[in-house]
Amino acid sequence: MSKNTEKPSKKKARVQSKTKSTKTQGIKSRERVRNAGEVFTQPREVKAMCDLCEPTISEIDKKVFEPGCGNGNFLTEILERKLKKTGKDEYKVLIALSNIYGVDIARDNLEEARDRMKNIVNAHFKGKKNSASFLMAMDAILKANICYGNLLTGRKKIYLINWIPNNNGGFELEKWNFEDIEKLRESTKQTDMENLAKTSEELLRPPIKPPEKPKPKPKPKSAKQATLF
Ligand SMILES: C[S@@+](CC[C@H](N)C(=O)[O-])C[C@H]1O[C@@H](n2cnc3c(N)ncnc32)[C@H](O)[C@@H]1O
C-alpha cells in the first residue's frame, strides 16, 4: 500500500473528527472569530432561549430585534414560530416577517439570513403559488429589516422601518433611527395592573437632576506669584 492510500491511523481519525466538529459548532473561520467574535449559536440553545421568550415571541405582531444576527439562527427560529400563527394568509405572513429585525456587520451573513428566511416562507406555502405583490413585499421587508450596520460605531446611521398594518392589505411605514429607538426604550416600562399607577407616576416624574458639583475654589496664589503680579 502506498503512502497516499494509507488508511488514517486512529490518531489521525481523531484529529479529523475534531476538525469536523469545529465546523458543525458554527464557525466560518478562525479569522472571523478573531475579528468579529463570529460564533453561531446551535439549534438546541436557540430553541431553549426562544422558549424563554414565549408566548410573546410567537405572536405575529410582536417585534423582535437581534443585534449581531449573523446568518439568522435566531431569526429563522422566530419566523418559524410566528408562521404557526399565520396559516396560509399572505398578509399575516407579511405582518409576521415585518416584525423580525436583525442587524449585522457581515454582508454575507445578512444575505444568508434573508435567503434562509425566504426558504422558510416558501416551504410554509408548500408549492402554493404566491401573488406577485406578496413576493415583492416579502423581498422589500427582508431587505429593510435584515440590514447592515455597525452596532458599535455606526448606530446613528442605522435606520429601521416600523411597518404598521393598515388593515387594507397594506402598511403605514415609519422610519426610525436606531439611537432614537434606544432612547424610547429607556422611557418604556412594563407593568402589571396592580403597579400601573406607581409605574405611570414614576415615568411622568421629572428626572432628578444630579446635584451640581461645587465649583473648585481658586487656588491661593503662592507667595512668589503674589509678588510678581
Ligand atoms: C457571536 S456571533 C452571533 C451570531 C448569531 N447571533 C448567532 O447566535 O448565531 C456575533 C455576530 O455579530 C456580528 N458583529 C460583530 N461585530 C459587530 C458590530 N460592530 N456591529 C454589528 N454586528 C457585529 C458578527 O458579524 C457576527 O455575525
The ligand as an SDF file (V2000), in Angstrom:
LIG
                    3D

 27 29  0  0  0  0  0  0  0  0999 V2000
  -21.3380   35.5270   18.1800 C   0  0  0  0  0  0  0  0  0  0  0  0
  -21.9180   35.8670   16.5050 S   0  0  0  0  0  0  0  0  0  0  0  0
  -23.6130   35.5380   16.7650 C   0  0  0  0  0  0  0  0  0  0  0  0
  -24.3760   35.2910   15.5050 C   0  0  0  0  0  0  0  0  0  0  0  0
  -25.8400   34.9390   15.7190 C   0  0  0  0  0  0  0  0  0  0  0  0
  -26.4860   35.8840   16.5840 N   0  0  0  0  0  0  0  0  0  0  0  0
  -25.9860   33.5720   16.3240 C   0  0  0  0  0  0  0  0  0  0  0  0
  -26.2890   33.5000   17.5250 O   0  0  0  0  0  0  0  0  0  0  0  0
  -25.8160   32.5670   15.6240 O   0  0  0  0  0  0  0  0  0  0  0  0
  -21.7470   37.6450   16.5210 C   0  0  0  0  0  0  0  0  0  0  0  0
  -22.2370   38.3460   15.2580 C   0  0  0  0  0  0  0  0  0  0  0  0
  -22.0840   39.7420   15.4730 O   0  0  0  0  0  0  0  0  0  0  0  0
  -21.6060   40.3650   14.2940 C   0  0  0  0  0  0  0  0  0  0  0  0
  -20.8820   41.5790   14.6970 N   0  0  0  0  0  0  0  0  0  0  0  0
  -19.6610   41.6840   15.2780 C   0  0  0  0  0  0  0  0  0  0  0  0
  -19.3450   42.9730   15.4970 N   0  0  0  0  0  0  0  0  0  0  0  0
  -20.4030   43.7150   15.0560 C   0  0  0  0  0  0  0  0  0  0  0  0
  -20.6690   45.1150   15.0130 C   0  0  0  0  0  0  0  0  0  0  0  0
  -19.7970   46.0130   15.4850 N   0  0  0  0  0  0  0  0  0  0  0  0
  -21.8370   45.5180   14.5120 N   0  0  0  0  0  0  0  0  0  0  0  0
  -22.7400   44.6240   14.0220 C   0  0  0  0  0  0  0  0  0  0  0  0
  -22.5350   43.2930   14.0430 N   0  0  0  0  0  0  0  0  0  0  0  0
  -21.3810   42.8240   14.5500 C   0  0  0  0  0  0  0  0  0  0  0  0
  -20.7390   39.3190   13.6260 C   0  0  0  0  0  0  0  0  0  0  0  0
  -20.6310   39.5410   12.2340 O   0  0  0  0  0  0  0  0  0  0  0  0
  -21.4880   38.0140   13.9980 C   0  0  0  0  0  0  0  0  0  0  0  0
  -22.3800   37.6570   12.9780 O   0  0  0  0  0  0  0  0  0  0  0  0
  1  2  1  0
  2  3  1  0
  2 10  1  0
  3  4  1  0
  4  5  1  0
  5  6  1  0
  5  7  1  0
  7  8  2  0
  7  9  1  0
 10 11  1  0
 11 12  1  0
 11 26  1  0
 12 13  1  0
 13 14  1  0
 13 24  1  0
 14 15  1  0
 14 23  1  0
 15 16  2  0
 16 17  1  0
 17 18  1  0
 17 23  2  0
 18 19  1  0
 18 20  2  0
 20 21  1  0
 21 22  2  0
 22 23  1  0
 24 25  1  0
 24 26  1  0
 26 27  1  0
M  CHG  2   2   1   9  -1
M  END
$$$$
